[in-house]
């Protein structure tokens, strides 16, 4: 999977990598559990200004589509201090799953993510349909989510 130098979006299909994310409450969320829903997986960090700037739009996106079978998982990078992530999630009242990738294994499984924010859209079949590096065009993202939600699982 390669990105052209002038684009921050790549389109490809393929199964989402098998991975287990540990959520802030200590529970585990697996890629397998995403099947049947359209899921936005966002790799981010509290030290990333673009991540923090786009978070209100990710919250709004989650709230707009949640009732239709849409899910969001925000995966904090391994270098992000867990206390910062917990504080951010609590003070912003993030309404979706937040995971901390302590070992970096989740970022590695998802294409060796190093740049934040990196966002993946996974369809109901558990396939990645789009990857954004940097903040997505939220109007286009909403159209894509609507289209994917209308598809059969």
C-alpha positions as CSV (number, residue, x, y, z in Angstrom):
1,X,0.0,0.0,0.0
2,X,1.6,3.3,-1.1
3,X,0.4,6.8,-0.9
4,X,1.2,9.3,-3.6
5,X,3.1,12.3,-2.3
6,X,0.2,14.7,-3.1
7,X,-2.6,12.8,-1.6
8,X,-3.5,12.0,2.0
9,X,-6.2,9.4,1.0
10,X,-5.7,5.9,-0.2
11,X,-8.4,3.6,-1.4
12,X,-7.9,-0.1,-1.2
13,X,-9.9,-3.1,0.0
14,X,-8.6,-5.8,2.2
15,X,-9.5,-7.3,5.5
16,X,-8.8,-5.2,8.6
17,X,-5.8,-6.7,10.3
18,X,-6.5,-9.0,13.2
19,X,-5.7,-7.1,16.3
20,X,-6.9,-6.7,19.9
21,X,-7.2,-3.2,21.4
22,X,-7.2,-2.7,25.1
23,X,-9.8,0.0,26.0
24,X,-9.5,2.5,28.8
25,X,-11.9,0.5,31.0
26,X,-9.6,-2.5,30.6
27,X,-11.9,-4.4,28.3
28,X,-10.6,-5.8,25.0
29,X,-12.0,-4.9,21.5
30,X,-11.0,-7.0,18.5
31,X,-11.1,-6.5,14.8
32,X,-13.5,-9.4,14.7
33,X,-16.0,-7.5,16.8
34,X,-16.2,-4.8,14.2
35,X,-18.0,-7.0,11.7
36,X,-21.5,-6.0,11.0
37,X,-20.8,-2.3,11.7
38,X,-19.1,0.4,9.8
39,X,-16.2,1.5,12.0
40,X,-13.8,4.4,12.0
41,X,-10.5,3.5,13.5
42,X,-8.5,6.7,14.4
43,X,-4.8,6.5,15.4
44,X,-4.0,9.7,17.3
45,X,-2.0,11.3,20.1
46,X,-2.8,13.9,22.7
47,X,0.4,15.7,21.5
48,X,-0.8,15.9,17.9
49,X,-2.4,19.3,17.2
50,X,-4.2,18.0,14.1
51,X,-5.6,15.1,16.1
52,X,-6.9,17.4,18.8
53,X,-8.3,19.8,16.3
54,X,-10.2,17.1,14.4
55,X,-11.6,15.3,17.5
56,X,-14.8,17.4,17.8
57,X,-15.6,16.4,14.2
58,X,-14.9,12.8,15.0
59,X,-17.2,13.1,18.0
60,X,-19.9,14.7,15.8
61,X,-19.5,12.0,13.1
62,X,-19.9,9.3,15.7
63,X,-23.0,10.9,17.2
64,X,-24.5,11.5,13.7
65,X,-24.2,7.8,12.6
66,X,-24.1,5.8,15.8
67,X,-27.8,4.8,15.8
68,X,-27.4,3.4,12.3
69,X,-24.7,0.9,13.2
70,X,-21.6,3.1,13.1
71,X,-18.8,2.7,15.6
72,X,-15.6,4.6,16.4
73,X,-12.4,3.4,18.0
74,X,-9.7,6.0,18.9
75,X,-6.3,4.3,19.3
76,X,-3.8,6.3,21.2
77,X,-0.2,5.8,20.0
78,X,2.3,3.9,22.2
79,X,4.3,7.1,23.0
80,X,1.3,8.9,24.4
81,X,1.3,8.8,28.3
82,X,-1.7,6.8,29.4
83,X,-2.6,9.4,32.0
84,X,-2.8,12.0,29.3
85,X,-5.1,9.8,27.2
86,X,-7.4,9.1,30.1
87,X,-7.5,12.7,31.1
88,X,-8.3,13.8,27.5
89,X,-11.0,11.1,27.1
90,X,-12.7,12.1,30.4
91,X,-12.5,15.9,30.1
92,X,-13.8,15.8,26.5
93,X,-16.3,13.1,27.3
94,X,-15.4,11.0,24.3
95,X,-18.5,9.0,23.4
96,X,-16.7,6.2,21.7
97,X,-14.2,3.4,22.5
98,X,-10.7,4.7,23.3
99,X,-7.7,2.3,23.3
100,X,-4.1,2.7,24.3
101,X,-1.6,0.9,22.1
102,X,1.0,0.5,24.9
103,X,3.2,-1.8,22.9
104,X,2.7,-0.4,19.4
105,X,1.4,-3.8,18.2
106,X,-1.9,-2.4,17.0
107,X,-0.3,0.4,15.0
108,X,2.2,-2.1,13.5
109,X,-0.7,-4.5,12.5
110,X,-2.6,-1.7,10.8
111,X,0.2,-0.9,8.3
112,X,2.9,0.3,10.7
113,X,1.1,3.6,11.5
114,X,3.6,6.3,12.4
115,X,1.9,9.5,11.4
116,X,-1.0,10.9,13.3
117,X,-3.8,11.2,12.7
118,X,-4.3,8.2,10.5
119,X,-7.9,7.1,10.1
120,X,-9.3,3.9,8.6
121,X,-12.8,3.2,7.5
122,X,-13.8,-0.4,7.9
123,X,-17.0,-1.7,6.2
124,X,-19.5,-4.2,7.7
125,X,-17.6,-7.1,6.2
126,X,-14.5,-6.1,8.2
127,X,-12.7,-4.7,5.2
128,X,-10.7,-1.5,5.1
129,X,-12.2,0.7,2.4
130,X,-10.2,3.9,2.9
131,X,-7.3,5.3,4.8
132,X,-6.7,9.0,5.6
133,X,-3.4,10.4,6.7
134,X,-4.1,13.7,8.3
135,X,-7.5,15.2,8.9
136,X,-10.1,13.8,6.5
137,X,-12.5,15.8,4.4
138,X,-15.5,15.3,6.7
139,X,-18.2,16.0,4.1
140,X,-16.7,13.3,1.9
141,X,-16.2,11.0,4.9
142,X,-19.9,11.4,5.8
143,X,-21.0,10.5,2.3
144,X,-18.8,7.4,2.4
145,X,-20.1,6.4,5.8
146,X,-23.7,6.8,4.6
147,X,-23.0,4.7,1.5
148,X,-21.3,2.0,3.6
149,X,-24.2,1.9,6.2
150,X,-26.7,1.3,3.4
151,X,-24.8,-1.8,2.2
152,X,-25.7,-5.3,3.4
153,X,-23.2,-6.8,5.9
